């Protein structure tokens, strides 16, 4: 046959280009490197053992060549761009083992959570993979404060009982659970437009913050002077609060403010020339200076204006919020409308205490911890996985009861925080401490227990409600 020298030269150039520049790499092809493994009958490796890297989306993009994430998604069908890279190592290992082969890999504990689970173990389970041994949580034996999981998978059925956390079970699912499905829970139409992530501001120069140490924020005195100069400036300056402030403050009153032009055009925002000048001087260079590639052509806007959020809650007096990441699950609280909610807050379009009772209950906690993710070792609330899939109970019979219980719970918790001088995190640390015997916390537990029973009854689970107790396990 003939040799296409032009095509050969192009391939050589492409191969050579990978070896140079930012994040160089050496091209590698498993079948070429190990022909004796793949050319045999039932080709593939017998086993893989390893500790693959862990990296989320942003680190994955920043630490590799341009297009690497897209290449991974193209290589592995039904994979998700938000998956940890460890799921792709699971996929690649599974593809490279032969029928009846197996692998055992160390994984980030998120291997059974959200998009990482969907990309990795869910796909493997759907394609003849069997999880025959798994440890869901193991503290790393070295100096790193890391919690990992260990998962063993075979390609095809094996003649042994699966083991989960050292105990024999009949099945290990993609959730690393002993029963149930592997698939993602379905998103419910009834939950659409009720839960949102707050704003990605991306520009300290938008803020008025006396606690800022970067030198980029404006001062509260600056804000007052701008409003005194032109009262219209107050129309686009809003209180601003994040998840850490909600969790740590006795009363989460915003102490910072932020310029928010929403999704207005540049011509519209010219009505506030002093504020536009601040954004142009302090934010525009960030967007165009190579530090960020988000919205450089709309530098006067937040990176994520969250327009749908503010449109949805426009008619509400207040909203229910929760920090995106929190040591304790039940840290739901009310904030007034008219605030800019940071990306570290989840905002729920509810203003009544029956919603608080349901979301703060152990029913929703169990669902959220099972479906959600984590940051370090703290639960991370995910709108798609935790909320949109959550089936709310019917409130026809117990809605009034839940509202009254939620109101009593919320009021007592607020008084307890004020009396003890604690924010939500410290309050719930005491709530979950079996040695805590103060009358305020004991009563808060009683109210939470009553709230849990009412929520269970709302689902028709009267047998569970009859035995529901606040207990320490």
N, C-alpha and C positions, 0 to 999 in steps of 0.2 A: 504494500500500500504506500501511498504518498504521505509525506510529512508536511503538515501545515506549519511552516516556520514562523509565520506571522502570529498565529495563535499561540505557538509555543513561547515566543518572545513575550507576548502579553502576559501569559501565565507566570513566566519567570520574573517579569517586572512587578506583577502583583504580589508574588511571593516575597520578593526582595523588599518591597515597600513595607511589609508587615514587620520586618526585622529592624526597622529604623523609625525614627520619629518618637513622638510621645507614646509611652506604654508599648515598647517593642515586644514582639513575641515571635516564637519559632513555630512555623506551620507544622501541624502534626496530624497524621491520619492513622487511626487505630488499625484498620485493615491492612495498610501498607507496612506498618511497623511490626505487626504480629500476624503474618499470613498463615502460619501454622495453626493459629488459634481459630481463625474464622473460615479457613478453607476446609476444615474437617466436617464430617457429618455432625449435625446439631452444633453448628459453630457458635463460638462465643466463649468468654471466660467462665471458669467454674465458680469463681468467687471474687469479691472485692471487700477489702477491709480498709477503713480510712476515717480521717477527720477532715472533711472538706471545709472550705472557708465559709464564714457567715458574713453576709453583707446585704443591707437593705437597698432600696432603689437608688437613693441619692449617692451612697457610697459606691454602688455598682457602676453608675454612670461616671462618677468622678475618678474612679480608679482604673478605668479601662478605655480602650480606643473608642472613638466615636462610632456609634452604630452597634456596639456590643450587645446592648439590651435588646435591640430589634433582632439581632442575629439569634439570640437565645430563644426569643418568642417564635421565630421562624423555624428553628430547629425542633422545638418542642410544642407540638400542637396543643391547643387549649390551655396554654400557660398564660400567666398574668404578669403585666409589667410591674406590679407592686410586690411580687413574690420575692422572698429572700433568695439569694443565689444558691443556697444550700439545696433548695428543691430541684434545681436544674442538675446538680450533681447526683441527686437521687434518680432523676429521670435518665441521665446518661449512664449511670451504673446499671440500671435495670435493662436498658437497651443493649448493653454490651455483654451481659451474662447470657449463657445458653439456657435452653429449657432445662429445668431442674437445678439450675445454678442459683446462687444466693449472694447477698451482700449484707454487711453489717456496717453502718455508718453512724458516727456521732453527728448530732444535729442541734441547731438552736431549738429551744423549746417551742418556737412558733411553727415547727414543722407540722403541727396538728391544728394550726389556727389560720383562718381566713384564706387569703389568696395564696399563701405558701402551701397550705394543705391542699387547696384546689389544684394548684399547679403540679404538686408532687405526689403525695400519697393517694389522693382521690383518683388521679389518672392511672397510677400504677395498679390500684385495686380494680379499676375497671378493665384493665388489660392483663388479666390473669396473674396479677401479683398477690402474694399471700404474706401478710405480716405475721411472722411466727414467734417473734420475741420483741418486746418493747419495754423500755423504761422511760416513763413520761418526764420525770424530773430527777436530775442528779446534779448535786453541787460538784463543780469541777474540783478535782483533788489537788490542783496546783494553787498558785498564789492568786490567780485571776478570780474575781468574785463573779462567776458566771454560772448560770443554771442551764444545763443541757439536757437533751434527750438522746437515747440510744435506740436505734431501730434496725431490726433484722428482717429482710424480705427475701422470699424465694420466688422464682418464676415458675408458677405451676404448683399444684397440690403437693404437700409433703405429708409424710405419715407420722405426725406428732401433734400433740395438743398445743395450741398457741399459749404463750405465757405473757402476761401483762403485769408489770411491776412485781414480778416474782410469783404470781399466782396463775394456775391453769385456768383458762377460759375457753369458751367454745368458738370465739371469734375475736379478732382485733380489727376495728374499722379504721378508716382514714383519719378519724378524730382521735385515734388511739383510745378507743372506748370498747367495752366488751359487748355492746349490742347497738343496734340501730343502723342507719344508712351511712353511706360514704359521701353522698351528694350534699351540695350546699342547700341550706334551708331556703324555701321560696320567699321572695319578697311579696308583701301583702299590699294590695291596692289601697286598703283602708289606712295604711300608714304613710302614704305618699304626702309630701309637703307638710310633715309635722315635726321633722327633726333635721337639723342643719349643723354644719361646722361653721364656726365664726370666720371673721375676716383674716386673710393674710395681708397684713399692712405693707410690709417690705419697704420700710423707710422710717427710721427713727426721727428723721427731720420733720415728719408729719406731726410729731407728738409734742405736748407740753408736759414736762415731767421733771420735777425738781430732784428726783432721786437718780436721774440718769448720770452715768459716769463716762459715757463715750464722748461727750461734748457735741453730739449731734442734735439732741433734743432742745426744744425751746423751753423757757421757764414759764411757770404759772403767772409770774408778773408780766411777761411778754404777752400772754394771752389776755390778761385783764387790760393791758394798755391797748391792744388791738381792738378789743370790744369797745373800750371807751372812745377810741378814735372813730370807729364806725360800727354802730350797733348791729349792722347787717352781718358782720363777721360771726356773730353768735349763731347764725343760721346753719353754719357748716362746721362748727366746733362742737364735739360731743364728748361726754364722759367715756372713758376707755378702760376696760378691765380684762384680765386674763385668768386662766385656770388656777395658777399658783396663788393669786390674790384672793380668789373665791375660797380656796381651801384653807388659807392661813389667817384670814382676817376674822375678827369676832363678828363684825358687821361688814359685809363686803360692799362698802361704799367706794366707788371709783375715786382714786386719788390722782389719776392722770387724765389728760384730755388729748384729743386727736382731731386734726383737720380731715374731714371726710367729704369729698366731692361726689361720692357715689359713682354712678356711671355717666355723669354729665360730660358733654363735649367740651373741648378747649374754649370754644366761643362762649359757652354758658358760664364757665368758671371765671371768665374775665370780669364778671360782676364783683368778684372779691379780689381785687388786684394785690392787696397786701399779703393775703394768704397764698395766692398763686405765686408770688415772688419768693416766699419761703420754700414752697415745693420745688420751684425751678432751681433755687440756689442749693438746697440741701438734699433733695431726692433725685432730681434729674441726673446729676453726675453719677450717682450710684447705679442707676438703671443703664446708663450708657458707658460706664467706666470699666466694664469687663467683670465687675463683681457680681452682676446679675444679668440674666437674659430674659427676665420676666417683664413683659409689658414695657419695653423701652420706649415704644412709640406712644404709650399712654401713661407717661411718667407721673401725671397729676392724680392718677387713680391708684387705689390699693391694687396689689397683685391679684387679689381675689375680692372684688367688691361685695360678693354675697348678696346680690340684688334680690334673688328669690327669697332669701331669708327675711329681709326687711319688708318686702311686699307682703309676705304671708302674715307677719306679726303686726302689721300696721294698725289693725283695729284692736289689739290687745292692750290691756292695762299693764300687764307684767308677763314674764315668760319664765319657764322652768329651765335651769341650766345645770350642767355637770361638767367638771373638769375632764378633758380628754383622757388624762392619765391620773389615777388616784390610788393610793394605798388601799383605801376602803371604797366599797362599791356604792354605798347608800348616800353619797354626798350630793344629793339633788337639793337645789335651793331655788328660791325665786329671786329674780332681779327685775327692776322696773324696765319698761320699754324706754326707748330713746337713748340707749347706750350703744356704743360700738363694742361688739363682743369679739374677742381675739380668737384666732385659730385654735388656741388651746382650750376653748370652751365648746361644748356641745349644747346647742340651743333647741329647746322643745317648745313647740307652739301650743302650750297649754298654760292656762292661768288659774286653774282651780285645784283644790287640794285632793280631789279624788285621783287626779293624774299623778300627783306626788305620792299618794299612798300606793298606787300600783307600781310605779317605777322604782320606788325605794324599798319595795317588798322583797322578801327572799325568793319569791317566785321569779321575778324579773332578774334578780341577782344571779340565780342559778342559770337562767337562760343566757344572760350577758357574759358570765364567766366562761360558759361552755362555748359560746359562739364567738366571743371577742378575741382580741389579741392581747399583747402585753408589751410594756416598755421596761427593760431590765426585768424586775420581778413584780412590777405593779400592773394591775389590770388596765387595759386600754380599751375604751369604749369606741366601737366602730358603728357608724350610722347604718351602713348597709347590712352588716352581719348581726348586730345586737338589736337594733330598733326596727328596721324595715321588715324583719322576719318575725317579730314578736307578736303573738296573737293576744290582743287585749281581751279581757273578759267582757261579757255583757253586763251593763250597769243598771239594767231595768229594775232589778230587785234590790240591789245593795249600793247603788250609786250614792244615795244620800248618806248611808252609813259610812261609806268610804270617805266621803267628803268631810264628815264630822270628825272621823278618826284622823284623817290627814291633817286637818286643821289643828286638832289638839296636839298631835305629834310635832308639827312644825312650830307651833307657839311655844311648847315646852322646850324643844331643842334650842330655839332662839334665846329663851330665858336662861337655859343652862349655859350656853356659850357666853352670854353676857356676865353671868355670875362667876364663872370660872375663868373668864378672860381668854378663852380658847377659840380657835377657828375650827372648821369642820374636821380637819385631819386629826388634831389633838383630841377633839370631842369623841370621834369614833375610835381612836386608839384606846381611850378610856372605856368606851362602850364595849369593846371586844376584849378587854383585860379582865380575866376571871377574878383578879384580886381587887378590882375596883368595886367598892361597896357604898359609895356616896349615894344619898337619897335621890339626888337629881338624875344620876345615871341609872339607878335601879328603876326609877319611874319611866325613864326613856325606854328602857328595855321592855317594860310592861306595855307601853303604848305601841312599840314596834311589834310585839307579839300579837296584840289585839288587831293591829293593822294587817299582819300576815294572815291571821285567821279569816278576816273579812275578805281579803283577796282570794284566798282558797275557796271560800264559800261562793264568791262571785263566779268561779269556774265550775261550781257544782261539786267540788271535792270536799264534801262535808266530813268524810272519814279522816282525811288528812288534817282538816281544820280542827277537829276534836283533839288531836294529839300534838298540834303545833306548839312548840315551846322555844324560848330563847335559851339555848344551851351552848356550852363550851365543849368543843370536840377535841 
